[in-house]
């Protein structure tokens, strides 16, 4: 018997994230620990009953929709950034966003779970989620079952094996970050450093230097460029 080929899924929540566009989002969760987000549960799931007991866990799995890719077609083979954007491998051997079903899966650290004006929120840390992402489900992370010590990572080496260039801040950018941190109590300097040292540029630009790029975080546009042996944060522009 052939299983039915379509299903209807309900959105249970929406992500409120520092990432306002795809460019700059780390390619995996947990790489940018200073990235903060909130998961807001929506009706009829916006009840503390639904998350009773979740505060006993440190991490959750989030299943979500790649909503910014819904109008883009999937391909059988893609070019993973870890392979320099040159070699192609099968879509199901990657975590590429352009999939037959645009469903993503991330494990993230959780913080406070609380209710405000009939709205239920879960604070998230280290998330790789775009602002406005629809969430399909959450499940607690179980260390005894979900952590496999001898698992193999295929073409994706461990983070320690990836060479990172240092990130420096211009005098203007450093001053702007310090002012922002004083006003908003957010570690924006560390957040910017963690994002840029991952080198979010597409692979075809990885050899270019001195080209200006921008990453949107909250209401800011972070202007930066790659130099020969480091990345430089140039300035911060407010939207």
N, C-alpha and C positions, 0 to 999 in steps of 0.2 A: 504494500500500500504506500503510495506517495503522500508524504505529509503536505498539509496545506501550505501554499507558498506566500501567504501574507497574514499579518497579525496586526492587531491594534494595541498600542501601548500607551499608557497614560503618563504624562509628566507629573512627577511628584514634587519637584522643586526647581528652583532657578538659582544659578550661581551669580553672586556679586563679587567681582574680582578686580584686582589692580590692573589686569591686562585688558586693554580696550581694543586691541587688534591682534591678529594672529602673529605678526612679526614680533619677535622678542620672547614669545612663550617658550620655556625650555622644552626640549624634546621628550623629556620624561619627568614624572613627578619626583619631588624630593631633592632635585638638584639645586633648586633655588629656595633655600630654607626660609628666607625672609619674605617670600611672596605670601601675602595674606589674602583670604577670601572668606566669604560667608555662603553657606547653603541655606536658602530660605525655603521652607516647606510651604506648599500652596494647598488651598482647600481641595478635597476634604482631609488632607493629610497633615494640616497645620495644627496638630494637637500634641501636647507633650506625652500623651499616651503612646504615640507611635514610636517615640525614642526612649521610653522608659527602660533603664538598664544600660543604655548605650554609653553613659558616662563611665562605665567600668572598663571601657576599651580605650586604647591610645590612638588607634588608626581605623579607618574604614575604607572599604572598596566603594568607589562611585562609578556607576554605569551611566553614561550620558550620550547625548547626540552631538556630533560634529556639525552644529547648525550652520556654521559659516561655509561649509563645503557641500550643502545640499544641492546646489545647482551645478556642481562640477562632476564630471563622469569619472568612474573608476577605471583602472587599467589592470590587466593581468600581471604586469611586471612594473616595478617602480625602481627609482634610484635612491637608496637610503643615504642620508647625509654621512653616516659613519663610514661609508665606502667611497667617500669623496664625490658622490654624485655622478660617478662614472660607470660603475657596474650595476646591472639590473638583476633583481631577484623577484621571486613571486610575491604578490601582494599579501598572501597569508603567512609569509615568512617575515613580515615587517609589522610595524605599528603605524603605518602610514594612515593619514586621515581620510584619504580618498578610497573608500571601501564599498563593496556591493551594498552593505548596510552600514550607514555612517554612525556606528556605535563605538564609543571609546570606553576605556577602563583605566581608572587611576586609583592608586592607594595613597591616601593622604593622612597626615596627622590631624587629629581633632582637638579642639579646646573646649571653650564654654558652650554649653547647650542651654538656650534660654528663650523666653517668650517676651515680646514687646507688642502691646496693642493687638492682641490676637494673632501676631506673626511669630512663628517659631524659627529660630536660627541655630546653625551649628557653625562655630568658628573653625576655619581650615588653615593649615600651615603647609607650605611647600607644594601647593597645588599648581598644576599646569593647565588651568582651565580659563577659557575666555569668558569675559563678562557677558552675562545673559545666557550661558550654556544651560539647556534643558536637561534635567536629571531624571533618569528613568527608575533608578533604584539605588539603595545603599545597603551594604552588608558589613558587619564587623570583621575586621582583620583578625585571624586566628593564628598566632605565632607557631603553635605546634603543628598546624597543617599547612599554612600558607608559606612558610619559610623553608626552602629546600636547600640544605647546605652544599650539596654536591651537584647542583643544577649547572648546565652548560649554557653559555650565552651566545653561541653561534658567532655571527660576524660582529656583535656588539661587545667590545671589551668592557671590563669594569672601569668605573670612573677614574680610579687611580692610574690607569694606563693611558688616559687621554691627556695629552700635553696642553696646558693652558698658558696663554700669554698673560702677562700682568696687565692690570687696568690702572691707569693713572688719571687724575682729574686736573683739569686746568684750574688756575687760581679762581676764575669766575665760577666754574662749576662747583668747586669745593665750597666757596662762599655761599652759593645758592643752596647747596645741600644742607649745610649747617643751619642756615636760616629756616629751611623747611622742617628740619628735625626739631628745632626749637619750638616752632609753631604747632606742629602736628604730632609730635612724639612718635614718629615713624622712622625706622632705620633705613632711610632712603639711600644713603651712601652704600651700605652693605648690599641692599637689594639691587641697585644698579650694577655694582661690581659683579655680583653673582650671575646676573643675567648676561652681561656682555662677555665675561670670561668664557661662557659656553660657546661664543661666536655664533650668534643666531643668523648670520648671513646665509643666503642660499649658496650652494656649492659653486655655482658659476661665478660668484663674486669673491670667493675665498682667497684668491691670489691678488686682488686689487688692494691698493693702499691709498690713503688720503681721500677716499671718497666718503662724503658725509652721509650718515644714516640717522634715522629717527625712530625711537621706540616710545609709544604712548603708555604711560602709567598714570592711572587716575586722571587728573586734569593737567598733566604735564607731558611735554614732548622732550625726551632726552636725546640731545644731539651728540653724536659720537663718530669716531672713525677709527679705522685700523691703520696702524703704522707698521713698519717693517718688523719690529720685535715687541710691540705692545699695542694695546688699545688705549685710545684717549677719549675721555668724556669732555666735550667742548663747552657745553652750556645747557641750561634748562630753559625751555620756553613754555609759558603757561597758555593753555587754550582759552 
